[in-house]
Amino acid sequence: MPSEILLIPLSLLLHLITLFALIVVYQRCSVLGHSKGEPRSTLEHLENFVKKIEQENETYYRNVLAHMEDLEAKWENKLNNFLNKMNENTPPSSHTSHADDERHDLDLFAKHSSQANGAGDEAFARALHLHRQGYSPEQIAKQLGIGIGETELLISLFNKKDK
């Protein structure tokens, strides 16, 4: 019995909310120019609204597409300019062998080295060459049988001198 007493005010409250919602819907329809509140006119209004949104979306899509094409063309020009500059700065004999690269690294090391001690120079040149090929300091140290600290020091020294 006590639960039935609570259901009556709850039912009354729900009826009031429904009535309020109907009033709001009617007012909105009349503001939109649907004074009759007929479902057909509301449906037509929604269809027109959807068509308008679709047209705006199509316009935005075309604008975004054109903007992306412009950006792509700009980046392509920048890339071509960069590649042209790289080709201009590359010596004609840029296609060297692995042995030539190692000789170049050895020559570079000998040029910058203040201590020339034969076998050590070759190991350092090989370490530098392996670093340029993308090996990590740990991999270089393991492959050449030298310390990781030595390898990192050598790489950091040559990176400073290359700048």
Phi and psi in degrees as a GROMACS rama.xvg file:
@    title "Ramachandran Plot"
@    xaxis  label "Phi"
@    yaxis  label "Psi"
@TYPE xy
-63.6504  -30.1598  PRO-2
-70.6296  -30.4361  SER-3
-68.1641  -31.4165  GLU-4
-66.4719  -35.8874  ILE-5
-74.7876  -28.1915  LEU-6
-70.5486  -32.4806  LEU-7
-64.723  -50.4708  ILE-8
-64.8359  -34.657  PRO-9
-64.1553  -43.2499  LEU-10
-63.1219  -42.8146  SER-11
-62.0814  -41.8246  LEU-12
-63.4508  -43.0908  LEU-13
-64.0248  -38.5063  LEU-14
-64.4713  -39.7919  HIS-15
-65.4533  -40.8067  LEU-16
-64.4413  -41.8469  ILE-17
-62.9324  -43.9809  THR-18
-61.7557  -42.8539  LEU-19
-62.43  -42.3743  PHE-20
-62.8824  -40.4879  ALA-21
-64.4255  -39.5739  LEU-22
-63.7592  -43.044  ILE-23
-63.7589  -42.8685  VAL-24
-63.2891  -43.2185  VAL-25
-62.1939  -43.0601  TYR-26
-64.125  -41.6884  GLN-27
-65.3677  -39.4683  ARG-28
-64.891  -39.1706  CYS-29
-71.1494  -32.4697  SER-30
-67.9619  -35.3078  VAL-31
-79.3599  0.325124  LEU-32
96.2868  15.7489  GLY-33
-110.009  70.9786  HIS-34
-66.6158  -27.844  SER-35
-77.3995  -27.1238  LYS-36
70.844  24.9819  GLY-37
-75.049  144.34  GLU-38
-62.1611  -33.3658  PRO-39
-64.9222  -44.1613  ARG-40
-66.7679  -36.1063  SER-41
-66.1051  -42.0253  THR-42
-63.995  -42.3697  LEU-43
-62.6523  -41.2249  GLU-44
-61.7386  -43.6765  HIS-45
-64.9671  -39.6747  LEU-46
-63.3139  -42.8528  GLU-47
-63.7958  -40.243  ASN-48
-62.5349  -44.4005  PHE-49
-63.91  -41.7854  VAL-50
-61.4852  -42.4302  LYS-51
-62.6053  -43.649  LYS-52
-63.8544  -40.7989  ILE-53
-62.4574  -40.6505  GLU-54
-64.9393  -42.8069  GLN-55
-63.7809  -41.1382  GLU-56
-62.9927  -40.4968  ASN-57
-63.3186  -41.278  GLU-58
-63.2943  -46.2371  THR-59
-62.0564  -40.4382  TYR-60
-60.9657  -45.3197  TYR-61
-63.2679  -40.7437  ARG-62
-63.6838  -43.5681  ASN-63
-65.1911  -41.7597  VAL-64
-62.2623  -43.7135  LEU-65
-63.9202  -40.5355  ALA-66
-63.8016  -42.507  HIS-67
-64.9835  -38.6711  MET-68
-65.0447  -39.2226  GLU-69
-62.57  -45.5457  ASP-70
-62.7473  -41.0719  LEU-71
-61.8627  -41.8511  GLU-72
-64.793  -41.1744  ALA-73
-62.8254  -45.1187  LYS-74
-67.2598  -34.6953  TRP-75
-65.4372  -40.536  GLU-76
-63.0713  -43.937  ASN-77
-61.787  -42.2077  LYS-78
-64.2411  -43.8964  LEU-79
-63.2239  -41.5682  ASN-80
-61.4313  -42.9717  ASN-81
-62.9518  -45.1057  PHE-82
-64.5421  -37.7019  LEU-83
-63.7967  -42.2775  ASN-84
-64.2014  -39.2939  LYS-85
-64.6167  -40.286  MET-86
-67.2933  -34.4636  ASN-87
-68.6189  -36.2491  GLU-88
-85.7826  -10.3295  ASN-89
-84.8492  127.873  THR-90
-66.8047  153.436  PRO-91
-59.5604  -30.3578  PRO-92
-94.7978  46.7508  SER-93
-78.2222  -11.1644  SER-94
-90.8122  84.2177  HIS-95
-104.792  161.34  THR-96
-86.3645  173.62  SER-97
-61.8718  -40.7894  HIS-98
-65.8536  -38.8642  ALA-99
-63.2901  -39.5251  ASP-100
-62.5289  -42.9809  ASP-101
-65.7263  -39.6762  GLU-102
-63.0809  -40.1105  ARG-103
-62.4552  -43.764  HIS-104
-64.3927  -38.8837  ASP-105
-65.5532  -42.5099  LEU-106
-63.1789  -40.9928  ASP-107
-63.0282  -42.3636  LEU-108
-65.807  -43.4414  PHE-109
-62.5196  -35.7124  ALA-110
-65.5012  -40.7589  LYS-111
-92.3841  -11.1942  HIS-112
-83.7338  137.693  SER-113
-95.5716  -15.0048  SER-114
-119.725  115.553  GLN-115
-106.179  114.787  ALA-116
-131.664  37.4851  ASN-117
69.2631  -100.666  GLY-118
-62.7566  -34.0512  ALA-119
-64.2316  -38.6723  GLY-120
-61.425  -42.2356  ASP-121
-65.2246  -40.3435  GLU-122
-64.4433  -41.0998  ALA-123
-67.3373  -38.7752  PHE-124
-64.7457  -40.7322  ALA-125
-64.9873  -38.1944  ARG-126
-62.7545  -43.4678  ALA-127
-63.5998  -41.4361  LEU-128
-63.8872  -43.4084  HIS-129
-64.1691  -37.3267  LEU-130
-62.1759  -42.4816  HIS-131
-66.0914  -24.5886  ARG-132
-81.5554  -7.19867  GLN-133
105.454  6.93475  GLY-134
-72.94  147.946  TYR-135
-79.1167  159.832  SER-136
-57.304  -35.6442  PRO-137
-64.7291  -43.2043  GLU-138
-65.6518  -40.4606  GLN-139
-64.3776  -46.2788  ILE-140
-60.9003  -42.2551  ALA-141
-65.6716  -43.1603  LYS-142
-67.8193  -36.81  GLN-143
-95.8881  -9.04599  LEU-144
73.1405  32.4967  GLY-145
-119.923  170.835  ILE-146
-73.5227  151.874  GLY-147
-64.724  -39.8597  ILE-148
-60.8312  -42.3472  GLY-149
-61.0339  -43.8306  GLU-150
-62.9821  -46.2696  THR-151
-63.912  -39.4069  GLU-152
-63.2535  -46.0467  LEU-153
-59.6225  -46.2831  LEU-154
-63.8986  -42.6111  ILE-155
-66.4522  -36.845  SER-156
-64.409  -43.9643  LEU-157
-71.4057  -31.8953  PHE-158
-64.819  -36.8718  ASN-159
-67.345  -41.5018  LYS-160
-71.931  -29.2683  LYS-161
-70.5132  -23.9421  ASP-162
